[in-house]
Amino acid sequence: MGFFRDISPVRAAADLKAYWFDQQEHKWRFLALSLACTFAVFGAFFGESGFEVEWKRPEVTWVTSFDPGRSDQQIAAENVANQEAKEKREAARLAREEERKAQYRRLAEQLGMDTE
């Protein structure tokens, strides 16, 4: 507890006063410059914050891509066709992925690396 025995707020304030009020005028200039820079940065943030802007409800644009008069049979046929196209795309993606893995395996074998 010897450390806290040597600490005194009165001595700290006296030390700060002695430091700031000695005969070096450049300290006040740097203090003023640092305060001006700080207020400029916070002023720029406050100016860019947009507090004065009121919230407006966004405008929604509805896009219709289907004929509203379609029958249930047409909808079902389109769903089946879309599902088949999706499955073909997925199969092609898996084939590309397997081919890429095979290429990496061949490269590893050529370099003498263990692939397992």
N, CA and C atoms as a LAMMPS dump frame, in Angstrom:
ITEM: TIMESTEP
0
ITEM: NUMBER OF ATOMS
348
ITEM: BOX BOUNDS ff ff ff
-5.0000000000000000e+02 5.0000000000000000e+02
-5.0000000000000000e+02 5.0000000000000000e+02
-5.0000000000000000e+02 5.0000000000000000e+02
ITEM: ATOMS id mol type element x y z
1 1 1 N 0.813 -1.194 0
2 1 2 C 0 0 0
3 1 3 C 0.856 1.258 0
4 2 1 N 2.158 1.123 -0.134
5 2 2 C 3.028 2.285 -0.134
6 2 3 C 2.816 3.161 -1.346
7 3 1 N 2.354 2.552 -2.444
8 3 2 C 2.126 3.331 -3.661
9 3 3 C 1 4.34 -3.465
10 4 1 N -0.123 3.91 -2.891
11 4 2 C -1.268 4.804 -2.726
12 4 3 C -1.033 5.842 -1.621
13 5 1 N -0.099 5.576 -0.725
14 5 2 C 0.215 6.543 0.325
15 5 3 C 0.887 7.775 -0.27
16 6 1 N 1.614 7.599 -1.394
17 6 2 C 2.327 8.717 -2.011
18 6 3 C 1.457 9.52 -2.97
19 7 1 N 0.227 9.096 -3.205
20 7 2 C -0.652 9.795 -4.144
21 7 3 C -1.545 10.753 -3.373
22 8 1 N -1.585 12.011 -3.859
23 8 2 C -2.431 13.008 -3.219
24 8 3 C -3.048 13.877 -4.308
25 9 1 N -4.355 14.064 -4.315
26 9 2 C -4.978 14.922 -5.319
27 9 3 C -4.512 16.367 -5.218
28 10 1 N -4.221 16.824 -4.032
29 10 2 C -3.758 18.207 -3.852
30 10 3 C -2.4 18.373 -4.509
31 11 1 N -1.493 17.412 -4.259
32 11 2 C -0.173 17.493 -4.898
33 11 3 C -0.271 17.333 -6.414
34 12 1 N -1.192 16.502 -6.89
35 12 2 C -1.368 16.335 -8.341
36 12 3 C -1.85 17.639 -8.962
37 13 1 N -2.795 18.324 -8.319
38 13 2 C -3.284 19.604 -8.844
39 13 3 C -2.175 20.651 -8.819
40 14 1 N -1.382 20.67 -7.76
41 14 2 C -0.27 21.621 -7.68
42 14 3 C 0.768 21.336 -8.75
43 15 1 N 1.024 20.062 -9.011
44 15 2 C 1.98 19.685 -10.04
45 15 3 C 1.474 20.103 -11.421
46 16 1 N 0.172 19.883 -11.689
47 16 2 C -0.405 20.3 -12.963
48 16 3 C -0.334 21.815 -13.132
49 17 1 N -0.632 22.543 -12.073
50 17 2 C -0.562 24.014 -12.119
51 17 3 C 0.864 24.466 -12.405
52 18 1 N 1.831 23.862 -11.735
53 18 2 C 3.233 24.233 -11.955
54 18 3 C 3.665 23.907 -13.378
55 19 1 N 3.168 22.819 -13.915
56 19 2 C 3.53 22.425 -15.272
57 19 3 C 2.958 23.399 -16.291
58 20 1 N 1.688 23.797 -16.141
59 20 2 C 1.053 24.641 -17.151
60 20 3 C 1.409 26.109 -17.019
61 21 1 N 1.76 26.549 -15.84
62 21 2 C 2 27.978 -15.659
63 21 3 C 3.475 28.334 -15.619
64 22 1 N 4.357 27.463 -16.075
65 22 2 C 5.748 27.879 -16.169
66 22 3 C 5.907 28.753 -17.411
67 23 1 N 7.074 29.185 -17.732
68 23 2 C 7.301 30.226 -18.728
69 23 3 C 7.338 29.731 -20.171
70 24 1 N 6.704 28.615 -20.468
71 24 2 C 6.701 28.101 -21.834
72 24 3 C 5.347 28.391 -22.472
73 25 1 N 5.32 29.367 -23.379
74 25 2 C 4.056 29.798 -23.987
75 25 3 C 3.562 28.827 -25.066
76 26 1 N 4.448 28.005 -25.597
77 26 2 C 4.025 27.1 -26.664
78 26 3 C 3.004 26.073 -26.174
79 27 1 N 2.965 25.804 -24.878
80 27 2 C 1.993 24.842 -24.36
81 27 3 C 0.568 25.325 -24.58
82 28 1 N 0.327 26.601 -24.385
83 28 2 C -1.022 27.156 -24.57
84 28 3 C -1.417 27.126 -26.043
85 29 1 N -0.426 27.367 -26.915
86 29 2 C -0.724 27.323 -28.351
87 29 3 C -1.096 25.898 -28.782
88 30 1 N -0.322 24.926 -28.291
89 30 2 C -0.639 23.539 -28.64
90 30 3 C -1.971 23.094 -28.037
91 31 1 N -2.29 23.577 -26.849
92 31 2 C -3.579 23.256 -26.246
93 31 3 C -4.71 23.831 -27.094
94 32 1 N -4.547 25.078 -27.518
95 32 2 C -5.579 25.705 -28.354
96 32 3 C -5.703 24.986 -29.694
97 33 1 N -4.575 24.618 -30.29
98 33 2 C -4.595 23.912 -31.567
99 33 3 C -5.258 22.541 -31.428
100 34 1 N -4.928 21.819 -30.365
101 34 2 C -5.525 20.495 -30.187
102 34 3 C -7.025 20.597 -29.921
103 35 1 N -7.458 21.584 -29.16
104 35 2 C -8.893 21.782 -28.935
105 35 3 C -9.603 22.16 -30.231
106 36 1 N -8.972 23.016 -31.041
107 36 2 C -9.586 23.412 -32.313
108 36 3 C -9.721 22.208 -33.249
109 37 1 N -8.696 21.365 -33.305
110 37 2 C -8.775 20.171 -34.154
111 37 3 C -9.854 19.214 -33.66
112 38 1 N -9.93 19.045 -32.36
113 38 2 C -10.944 18.148 -31.8
114 38 3 C -12.342 18.65 -32.112
115 39 1 N -12.582 19.946 -31.894
116 39 2 C -13.904 20.499 -32.185
117 39 3 C -14.212 20.473 -33.679
118 40 1 N -13.203 20.619 -34.531
119 40 2 C -13.432 20.55 -35.979
120 40 3 C -13.86 19.146 -36.393
121 41 1 N -13.197 18.13 -35.852
122 41 2 C -13.55 16.753 -36.202
123 41 3 C -14.954 16.417 -35.716
124 42 1 N -15.245 16.744 -34.442
125 42 2 C -16.582 16.453 -33.928
126 42 3 C -17.639 17.294 -34.631
127 43 1 N -17.294 18.519 -35.016
128 43 2 C -18.236 19.346 -35.763
129 43 3 C -18.537 18.763 -37.129
130 44 1 N -17.51 18.197 -37.774
131 44 2 C -17.736 17.554 -39.072
132 44 3 C -18.617 16.325 -38.915
133 45 1 N -18.376 15.535 -37.87
134 45 2 C -19.229 14.371 -37.622
135 45 3 C -20.665 14.791 -37.365
136 46 1 N -20.833 15.835 -36.57
137 46 2 C -22.178 16.291 -36.241
138 46 3 C -22.874 16.844 -37.479
139 47 1 N -22.12 17.538 -38.332
140 47 2 C -22.704 18.075 -39.559
141 47 3 C -23.103 16.996 -40.542
142 48 1 N -22.376 15.89 -40.556
143 48 2 C -22.667 14.782 -41.455
144 48 3 C -23.684 13.803 -40.894
145 49 1 N -24.079 13.985 -39.644
146 49 2 C -24.935 12.989 -38.991
147 49 3 C -26.335 12.961 -39.567
148 50 1 N -26.83 14.052 -40.105
149 50 2 C -28.148 14.073 -40.723
150 50 3 C -29.294 14.055 -39.731
151 51 1 N -29.119 14.69 -38.579
152 51 2 C -30.185 14.732 -37.597
153 51 3 C -31.408 15.487 -38.103
154 52 1 N -31.194 16.417 -39.005
155 52 2 C -32.29 17.265 -39.444
156 52 3 C -33.172 16.614 -40.507
157 53 1 N -32.795 15.469 -41.017
158 53 2 C -33.546 14.821 -42.083
159 53 3 C -34.692 14.019 -41.481
160 54 1 N -35.885 14.233 -42.005
161 54 2 C -37.035 13.47 -41.548
162 54 3 C -37.106 12.151 -42.298
163 55 1 N -37.591 11.124 -41.615
164 55 2 C -37.743 9.822 -42.232
165 55 3 C -38.967 9.832 -43.122
166 56 1 N -38.811 9.296 -44.321
167 56 2 C -39.936 9.166 -45.247
168 56 3 C -40.131 7.691 -45.553
169 57 1 N -41.364 7.312 -45.719
170 57 2 C -41.666 5.933 -46.068
171 57 3 C -41.115 5.651 -47.467
172 58 1 N -40.417 4.524 -47.651
173 58 2 C -39.863 4.216 -48.964
174 58 3 C -40.965 3.933 -49.974
175 59 1 N -40.665 4.272 -51.208
176 59 2 C -41.617 4.013 -52.279
177 59 3 C -41.417 2.583 -52.787
178 60 1 N -42.507 1.848 -52.88
179 60 2 C -42.447 0.458 -53.313
180 60 3 C -42.945 0.384 -54.747
181 61 1 N -42.158 -0.249 -55.599
182 61 2 C -42.55 -0.456 -56.987
183 61 3 C -42.787 -1.946 -57.167
184 62 1 N -43.995 -2.293 -57.495
185 62 2 C -44.346 -3.7 -57.664
186 62 3 C -44.063 -4.11 -59.1
187 63 1 N -43.353 -5.212 -59.269
188 63 2 C -43.03 -5.734 -60.585
189 63 3 C -43.774 -7.05 -60.742
190 64 1 N -44.598 -7.116 -61.748
191 64 2 C -45.33 -8.361 -61.989
192 64 3 C -44.73 -9.029 -63.214
193 65 1 N -44.308 -10.279 -63.051
194 65 2 C -43.697 -10.992 -64.166
195 65 3 C -44.559 -12.153 -64.628
196 66 1 N -45.661 -12.388 -63.98
197 66 2 C -46.537 -13.488 -64.356
198 66 3 C -47.872 -12.934 -64.843
199 67 1 N -48.429 -13.645 -65.768
200 67 2 C -49.747 -13.282 -66.276
201 67 3 C -50.771 -13.555 -65.169
202 68 1 N -51.537 -12.555 -64.774
203 68 2 C -52.469 -12.782 -63.666
204 68 3 C -53.599 -13.75 -64.006
205 69 1 N -53.838 -14.036 -65.271
206 69 2 C -54.932 -14.921 -65.643
207 69 3 C -54.505 -16.359 -65.883
208 70 1 N -53.366 -16.798 -65.32
209 70 2 C -52.891 -18.163 -65.564
210 70 3 C -53.786 -19.173 -64.849
211 71 1 N -53.886 -20.339 -65.447
212 71 2 C -54.668 -21.404 -64.815
213 71 3 C -53.765 -22.198 -63.877
214 72 1 N -54.374 -23.035 -63.049
215 72 2 C -53.607 -23.858 -62.117
216 72 3 C -52.721 -24.858 -62.851
217 73 1 N -53.185 -25.359 -64.007
218 73 2 C -52.383 -26.299 -64.787
219 73 3 C -51.132 -25.613 -65.341
220 74 1 N -51.268 -24.373 -65.787
221 74 2 C -50.113 -23.639 -66.302
222 74 3 C -49.106 -23.379 -65.177
223 75 1 N -49.609 -23.024 -64.014
224 75 2 C -48.719 -22.77 -62.878
225 75 3 C -47.97 -24.046 -62.499
226 76 1 N -48.684 -25.17 -62.448
227 76 2 C -48.045 -26.449 -62.104
228 76 3 C -47.006 -26.833 -63.153
229 77 1 N -47.317 -26.622 -64.442
230 77 2 C -46.362 -26.951 -65.51
231 77 3 C -45.108 -26.079 -65.396
232 78 1 N -45.272 -24.811 -65.098
233 78 2 C -44.115 -23.926 -64.929
234 78 3 C -43.294 -24.348 -63.708
235 79 1 N -43.96 -24.745 -62.64
236 79 2 C -43.238 -25.192 -61.451
237 79 3 C -42.41 -26.437 -61.742
238 80 1 N -42.98 -27.393 -62.5
239 80 2 C -42.247 -28.611 -62.85
240 80 3 C -41.05 -28.274 -63.732
241 81 1 N -41.259 -27.391 -64.711
242 81 2 C -40.162 -26.998 -65.61
243 81 3 C -39.059 -26.269 -64.838
244 82 1 N -39.459 -25.403 -63.924
245 82 2 C -38.465 -24.686 -63.121
246 82 3 C -37.692 -25.635 -62.216
247 83 1 N -38.365 -26.628 -61.65
248 83 2 C -37.694 -27.6 -60.789
249 83 3 C -36.696 -28.425 -61.58
250 84 1 N -37.073 -28.84 -62.808
251 84 2 C -36.153 -29.6 -63.649
252 84 3 C -34.931 -28.771 -64.021
253 85 1 N -35.143 -27.49 -64.34
254 85 2 C -34.011 -26.619 -64.671
255 85 3 C -33.1 -26.444 -63.465
256 86 1 N -33.702 -26.32 -62.285
257 86 2 C -32.902 -26.177 -61.069
258 86 3 C -32.068 -27.424 -60.816
259 87 1 N -32.655 -28.603 -60.999
260 87 2 C -31.923 -29.848 -60.786
261 87 3 C -30.792 -30.007 -61.795
262 88 1 N -30.998 -29.589 -63.054
263 88 2 C -29.93 -29.646 -64.051
264 88 3 C -28.783 -28.721 -63.667
265 89 1 N -29.122 -27.498 -63.205
266 89 2 C -28.074 -26.56 -62.786
267 89 3 C -27.284 -27.119 -61.598
268 90 1 N -27.975 -27.732 -60.657
269 90 2 C -27.307 -28.298 -59.487
270 90 3 C -26.407 -29.468 -59.889
271 91 1 N -26.882 -30.31 -60.809
272 91 2 C -26.068 -31.437 -61.278
273 91 3 C -24.827 -30.924 -62.008
274 92 1 N -24.975 -29.901 -62.818
275 92 2 C -23.822 -29.335 -63.52
276 92 3 C -22.832 -28.727 -62.533
277 93 1 N -23.34 -28.076 -61.495
278 93 2 C -22.451 -27.493 -60.483
279 93 3 C -21.688 -28.577 -59.741
280 94 1 N -22.372 -29.647 -59.38
281 94 2 C -21.695 -30.757 -58.701
282 94 3 C -20.655 -31.419 -59.594
283 95 1 N -20.961 -31.547 -60.903
284 95 2 C -19.993 -32.135 -61.833
285 95 3 C -18.753 -31.249 -61.945
286 96 1 N -18.952 -29.939 -62.032
287 96 2 C -17.805 -29.021 -62.08
288 96 3 C -16.976 -29.114 -60.805
289 97 1 N -17.656 -29.226 -59.678
290 97 2 C -16.956 -29.329 -58.402
291 97 3 C -16.141 -30.618 -58.314
292 98 1 N -16.72 -31.73 -58.761
293 98 2 C -15.99 -32.999 -58.745
294 98 3 C -14.81 -32.963 -59.704
295 99 1 N -14.975 -32.343 -60.861
296 99 2 C -13.867 -32.221 -61.808
297 99 3 C -12.74 -31.381 -61.21
298 100 1 N -13.079 -30.32 -60.536
299 100 2 C -12.067 -29.482 -59.902
300 100 3 C -11.328 -30.273 -58.82
301 101 1 N -12.05 -31.056 -58.027
302 101 2 C -11.409 -31.884 -57.014
303 101 3 C -10.475 -32.902 -57.654
304 102 1 N -10.919 -33.489 -58.778
305 102 2 C -10.07 -34.458 -59.468
306 102 3 C -8.808 -33.791 -59.992
307 103 1 N -8.915 -32.576 -60.486
308 103 2 C -7.734 -31.846 -60.962
309 103 3 C -6.763 -31.594 -59.814
310 104 1 N -7.281 -31.215 -58.666
311 104 2 C -6.407 -30.982 -57.517
312 104 3 C -5.756 -32.288 -57.054
313 105 1 N -6.502 -33.391 -57.121
314 105 2 C -5.913 -34.685 -56.741
315 105 3 C -4.774 -35.054 -57.696
316 106 1 N -4.994 -34.855 -59.013
317 106 2 C -3.94 -35.153 -59.992
318 106 3 C -2.72 -34.265 -59.76
319 107 1 N -2.951 -33.005 -59.467
320 107 2 C -1.838 -32.094 -59.202
321 107 3 C -1.072 -32.53 -57.959
322 108 1 N -1.805 -32.914 -56.925
323 108 2 C -1.144 -33.367 -55.695
324 108 3 C -0.322 -34.624 -55.945
325 109 1 N -0.841 -35.552 -56.761
326 109 2 C -0.091 -36.767 -57.077
327 109 3 C 1.169 -36.433 -57.859
328 110 1 N 1.07 -35.477 -58.784
329 110 2 C 2.248 -35.084 -59.57
330 110 3 C 3.301 -34.431 -58.692
331 111 1 N 2.874 -33.732 -57.653
332 111 2 C 3.819 -33.073 -56.763
333 111 3 C 4.272 -33.973 -55.628
334 112 1 N 3.725 -35.171 -55.576
335 112 2 C 4.129 -36.11 -54.542
336 112 3 C 3.511 -35.833 -53.179
337 113 1 N 2.341 -35.217 -53.176
338 113 2 C 1.685 -34.902 -51.9
339 113 3 C 0.68 -35.984 -51.557
340 114 1 N 0.417 -36.141 -50.28
341 114 2 C -0.559 -37.104 -49.799
342 114 3 C -1.933 -36.446 -49.837
343 115 1 N -2.88 -37.062 -50.529
344 115 2 C -4.208 -36.457 -50.676
345 115 3 C -5.184 -36.917 -49.612
346 116 1 N -4.816 -37.856 -48.806
347 116 2 C -5.733 -38.35 -47.774
348 116 3 C -5.525 -37.638 -46.496
